[in-house]
């Protein structure tokens, strides 16, 4: 593709990187990423992907901007209280980079709509705030053979991994078999979360999405990053596909999206 | 045998499986993942993994906020 002069200036610091270059920048501009959740993780994620020139970003969220969101959800503003989060985030993106098209999916992910939502996107990023969505998205990405870059936060803790079962990697269920018993794991609304931890994890997630799109470096498939903000430690541990995984193992028991998904137990 | 669990040294009887250890220390396997020597132990193998002296275990808590 031919860049405009403005694009050459806008993306100059990317184009300078040998791992990105003009070719990589063109790849980003032609990429389609689905971001699930426009909250604490989704905010930095969508802002950095937009700034990076990821050409099409789908955003799934059915919520509206609340005052209690603004301590961490930096795509939203006080002036946009009450606005749909997908609209608020689209405004933020438009102010950063008019090259980017935001597709607003103002809906909640469910068994009936998830495969249709994934269709046409190159890669998926999970910034959702509840286990039902996390497991549903994991399963749907496995069936649709999509790469899923997933992050989660609570209090001062963060976790990040990439699930690529289509390339022989493990899935979310290889680590956490099934949603926890309802009420057993507190939500961010119940237990709190340090705002900047959302920024750290959402930004790491944006980096991993760009790496996957460009095929550079070492991805997070087969690895789980565990961040402890209080101790300032990052640990990376290996994750292998679980031969007993009910989804991606050799003898799966979950073969469709008809499995019951737990009610939302972690509203962020 | 000596096991390091979340950075602290503990004494446990030899031959303990991971499942038996979780039961002994009162952890619900549905709420955690377990990392043994920097590798997540597959859930399906908790009953088969026999812990060894010197193993370092970290309990990875289930978090789902966004």
Interface residues (C-beta under 8 A of the other chain):
Chain A: X37 X39 X40 X41 X42 X126 X127 X128 X129 X130 X131 X134 X151 X152 X153 X154 X157 X158 X159 X174 X175 X176 X177 X178 X180 X181 X184 X185 X187 X188 X193 X198 X224 X226 X235 X236 X237 X238 X239 X240 X242 X243 X244 X245 X249 X265 X266 X268
Chain B: X28 X30 X31 X33 X35 X38 X39 X40 X42 X43 X44 X45 X58 X60 X61 X62 X63 X64 X65 X66
